[in-house]
Amino acid sequence: MNDLIKTKDQDSLVAWYAVFVLLLAYVLSFVDRIILSLLVTPIKEDLGTTDAQMGLLMGFAFAIFYTIAGIPIAKYSDVKSRRLIIATGIFLWSIMTAVCGLAKSFFQLFLARVGVGVGEAALTPAAYSMIADYFSEDKLGRAMGAYKSGAMVGGGLAFIIGGAVVGYVVNSESIILPLLGEMKPWQMAFIIVGLPGVLIGLLMLTVREPERTGIEDSLEAKVSISDAIRYMRERWRIYLFIFLGFAFMATPISTALTWIPVYLQRIHEMSIADSGKTLGVIIFFLSTTGVLFSGWLIDFFKKKGYKDGYFKVALSICIVTVPIVYFVMNDQSLENTLWWLHLFVFVASMPLAISATVLQIVTPNQLRAQVSAVYMLFLNLITALLATTGIGFITDYWFGDEMALGQSITSVNLISMVLAFSCLYVAKANFNKEFTKS
């Protein structure tokens, strides 16, 4: 009990230190998750994989097992030490990222990516729950925005650092390592970015566990997964459309983190290093700004008395995303494409803080990690189906031409935004009935 924070002080250094360490962990998770998208070309050349198979590696292999492991892990996060659960997850996914570098076949790489997904499943549900216990509701948006910006900081660093690492090792000769034998340059890239994560896992152990707040009296102190499902089923009109709406909204940013670097290399003939550096800088600055801005914006609406401001902002994002992605994918000029890409990344990043905040607002403490894990199930399945695996399959089997990648990306994002708008419009109405009663 000595490391338990017994008061909820949203301005304390302890609370913001926890957010900082969780941010570092989130950054690390995205570096390890995204590095694969920079390595599509050399892996295809070495292992003979297709776009569809690369989509499976970037999406299905990671997402399915992320979601399968996420719910039982979240159950323990609602009753056990969240910092220990997160630290264990960091150790696992960092090691498994390095193990990706030992793969000699598609199947071996697939299994290693499964391990990365299982490890990363420990982070976000537990982090959401911890942050919600550290901060009061009127400052939760900024705290969540700071944490969720880690996805974009991590994405940016993955492309900047990863691009530099990949650019260096890809232009190098194969390396012979003791016990491991010959290592291809892309394999060394996985090892180089994976192993340092162990240090972040150790740092997580220095974070203090907050006292649980926002406990609903009608629920037992400890609830099972079946209790959580029953609670959500009784309020399905709230949860279902929030889950679906924000999951569909995540398709554009998932596209940016997986297929956009391939698009720049394939269509605009950028090198791996140049595409990584360029996209990394855009994501680092514009995505981070987008997430933080949306966190500030929903807090602003909250203070002004707009209780459903979360949904108004989200619906507006759905509308403006459609024309932006069209121009990104259909301008033949690289210069113009990059300008549109700046705006696309900024707007596509905004829903991250909004979705995280809404989930904590509508969910009691005892269920936050488990509800967040169910949301992550929706999020990862939908983005894996559409943004990663789906785009690869559409390119290979619908268009039958890898140069039609831009058309695949445009089609998937258009469908996603229509579905997101429809779901969130319903979610807004249900939220107002349930949570804005005078």
N, C-alpha and C positions, 0 to 999 in steps of 0.2 A: 504493500500500500504506500510505501514511501515515495514512489514515483508517480502517484496519482494526483492530478490537478483537481482540487476540490472546489474551485470557484471558476465561474465562467467569465473571464475577463478578456473581452475581445481586443483590448489594446495592449495586452501583456506581451512582453518580448518572448515569453515561453510559447505562446500561441503562434506568433509569427515565425518563430524558429521552427516549430513543427511544420508549418506550411512550407517553409524554405526547404527543409529536408525532403518532405513529400514531393515538392516541386522537382528537386534533383532526381528523386527516384522516378518520377514520371518522365522527365527528360531522358533518363537512361533507358527507360522502357521503350520509348519511341526510337531512340538511336538503334537499339537492338532489333526492334521490329521492322524498321524502314530500310535498314542497310541493304536488304535483299533487293529492293527495287532498283538500286544502282547497279546491281550485279546481274541483271537479267541477261544482257548480251553475252558476257563471258561464260555464264552458266549454260546458256542455250548452246553456245559453241562447243563447250567441253562435254556436257552431259547429253546433248542432243534433244533437249526438251522443247516443247511447243509453247505458244502464248497461253493456251488453255492450261497446260501443266504449271507454268509459272504463276498463273492466276490462282491455281489450287494452292501453291506454296505460299503466296502472299496473303491469300484469304482463307480458304477452307481449312487447311492444315492448322493454321493458327487459331482461327475464330471458333471452329467447332469445339475444340478441346478447351479453349479459353472459357467458353460458356458452360461446358459440361463440368469443369472443375470449379467454376466461379460460384455456383449456388451452394454446394456443400462447404466451400471455404468461407463464404459469406455468413453461413449459419454460425460458424465459430467466431467470426468477426463481431457478431452481435452480442456475444457473451464472454469471449476470451480476450486476451491481450492483443489489440490490433497491431501494435508496433512489432511484436514478435512474429505475427503472421506475415506482415509486410516484409520484414527483414528476411524471413525464410524464402519468400517468393523471389526477392531480389537475387539471393544467392543462386536459386535454381535457374532463373531465366538467363542470368549472366553466363553460367557454366554451359547451358544448353546452346546459347549463341555461339560460344567458342566451339562446341561440338559440331555445329553446322559446318565449321571449317574442316572437319574430318570426313565429311560425306564424300563418297565415291560414286553415288548413284542418286537418281531421283527419289527412290524409296527411302534411302538413308537420310537425305536432306528433309524429306517429308516428316520422318519421325523426329528429327531434331527440332523442326519447327513446331511440332506438337508440344515438345518439352518447353519451348519458349512460351507458348500460349498458356500452358498450365501454370508456369511460374508467374506470369504477368496477371493471371486471374486473381491473385492475392492482393493486388495493389488498390485498384480504384474503389471497390465497394467499401473496404475498410478505411481508406483515406476520406471518402465522402462522410462517413460516419464520424470520424475523428474531428474533421473540420467543423461539422455541424455542432459538435459539442464544445468546440473552442469559441465560437462566435455567435453573437446575437443575430436575430433575423434581419435587422436593418443593415448589417454589415456583412452578411453571409455571401451576398453576390460578389463583392470585391474579393473576399477570401477564396471563393470557388473560382473566380476569374483568374486569380493569381495561380492557383493550383492547375487549372485546366490550361493555362498558358504554357505549362510544361510540355504539353503535347506538341505545341507548335515550336517552342524553343528546341525540344528534342528533335522534331522534324527538320528544323533548320540546321541544327548541328549535325544531324545524321547526314544531310546532303553536303554541308560544307566540309566537315571533317572526313566523313565517309568518302566524299568525292575526291578529296586530297589523298586519302589512304589508297582508295581504289586506283586513282590515277597513277600513284607511285608503284603499287604492287603489280598492276596489270601491265605496266610497261617494263616490269622486271622479269627476270628469268624465274623458272620454278626453283623452289628452295628445298633442299634435303635436310630434314630435321631428324635428330636421333629418335629412334623407336617409331616415329610416324612415317618416315620415308619421304617420298616426293610430295611437295605441297604446291598446288597451283596458286597463282596470285590471288584469285578470288577467295580461295580457302584461307589464306593468310589474313585477308581483310576481316573475315568473321572472327578469327582468333584475336586480332588486335583490338577490335571494338568490344569483344565480349568480356574478357577477363578483368579489366579494370572495374567492372561493376561490383565486384566483391567488396571493394572499399566503401561503396555507397551503402551496401547492406550493413556493414559495421557501423556506419554513421547513423543509420536508422535506429540502432539500439540505444542511442543517446537521447532520443525523443521521449518525453514523458507522456504517459497515458492520461487523457482527460477524463473527468467524471462524466458519466452518461447523464444527459439532460433530455427534456422533451419526452419523458416516458408517459405513455398513455395508461391511465389507471385500469381501463377495461381489459388490458392485456397482462398476461403473466410476465414476470421479470425476464424469464427465459422462454423463448418461443421457438417452435420447431419450424421446419420448412413447410410442413402441411398447414401450420397456423398462419404463416405468412401468405401462402397461396389462398387460404380461405379468406383472409383479410382483403387481399387484392380482388378476389372474385366477388366479394360483397360490394366492392367499389369499382367494378370493372369498367364502368363508363368513364371514370377518371383515369385509371391506370392504362387501359388498353390503348386509348387514343394518344396519350402522352408517349407511351413506349413506341408506338408505330410512327407517330409524327416526327419525333426527334431522331428516331433511327433512320427514317428516310432523309431527313435533313443532313445527316452525316455523310451521305453519299458524295457530295462534291469535294469535301476536304479529304475523304478517303481516296478519291480519284487523284487528287493533287499529290498525295503521299505515295501512291503506287504507280499509276500509269503515266502521269505527266512527265516524269523524267525519261521514260521510254519514248514518249511522244516527241520530246525535244531532240532526243538522239536519233530517232528513226525518221521523222518528218523534216526536221530542220537541220539534221546532220551535225548536231553538237557532239563533242566528245563526252565521255563519261565524267571526266574531271570538270569540264566547263558546265555541263548541265547540272552537276551536283552543286557547284559553287553558286551558279546563278539562281537556281531554285532554292537553295539553302538560304541565301541572303533574303530572298523574297519572303520565304516562310518565316524565317527568324524575326524579321521586323514587322511584316504586314499581318501575319497570323497572330503573333503575340499581341500586337496592337488591337486587332479585331476582338480577341477574347477579352482583354482587359477593358476595352471600350464597352462591350456588351454587358460585362459585369457592372460597370459604373452606370450604364444606361438603365438597367432594370432596378438598381438601387434608387436611381433618380425618380423613376416612375413610382416606385413604392412610397417614397417620401411625399410625392405629390398626390398620393391617394389613389393611384391607378393600380388596384390589386391584381388586375389581369394584364398588367403591362408586359409581363413575360411573353404572353401569347401574341400581343399586338406587334411586338418587335419581331418575333419569330415568323409571323405571317408576312410581314413586310420583306423579310429576308428571302422567303420563298419566291416572292414576285420578282425581285430584282436579280436573283441568281440566274434565271433562265436566259435572258438576253446576254448576260456577261459570259456564260459558258459557251454560248453560240459563237461570239466574237473571238474567244480564245482559240477555239478549235477550227475556225474557218477563215482566219486571216493568213494569207500566204507570206506576209512579211514577218520575219522573226522579231524585228524591233516592235512592231505593233502587237504581236502575240504576247511579248513579254510585258508590255504596258497593260494590256487587258488582264494578264495573269496576276499582276499586282492587285488589281481590284477584286478579281475572283478569289484569291487567297484570303484577302481581308474579310470579305463578306461571308465566305464559306466557313470561316473560323468562329464567327459570332455565336452560333447556336451552342457551342460547347459549354460556356458558362451558364447559359439560360437553362439548358436541360438539367444540369447538375443541381442548380438552385431550386428549380421547380420540384424535383423529386424529394428534396429534403423538406420543403414546405408542406407537401401533402402527406408525408409519412412520419409516423411516430418513431421514437428513438430505437425501440426494441427491434424494429424491422428495417431500419435504414440500409444496412449492409446487404440484407437479403433482397430487398426490393431493388436496390441498385444493381445487384447481380442479375436479377431477372431482366432489368432494363438492358444491361450489357449483353444478355443473351439475344434480345431483340436486335440491339445495335449491331453486334458482330455478325449475326446470321444475315441480316439484311444487307449490310455493307459488303460482306463476303460474297453474297449471292449476286449483288448488283455491281459494286464498285471494283472488285478485284477479280474474282472468278468469272462473273458475268461478262465483263468487258472482254476478257481473254477469249471466252467461248464465242461471243458474238463476232469478234474479229475473225476467228478461225472458221466458224461453221455457218455464220449468216452471210457475212460479206466475203469470206473466203480470200481475203487479201490483207496482209499485215499492214499495208499502207493505208487501210481504211480505219486505223485506230481512232483517229479524230471523230469519225462518224459514230463509232461505237460509244465513245465517251459522251458525245452530245446527246445521243438517244437515251442512254441510261440516266443521265442527269435530268433531262426534261421529264421523263417518267417519274423519277424520284421526287421532284419538286411539286408536281401535280398531286401525287399521293400525300406528300408531307403537308401541303396546304389543306387538303381535304380533311385529314386526320386532326390537325391542330385547330382547325375551325370548330370541329365538334368538341375537341378537348377544352377549348376556351369557353364554350357554352356550358359544358358540364362543370368546369371549374367555378364559374360564376354562380351556378346554382348551389354548389356545395360549400364554397369558401368565401363568398363575398356577401353572405346574408347579413343584413343589418341587425 
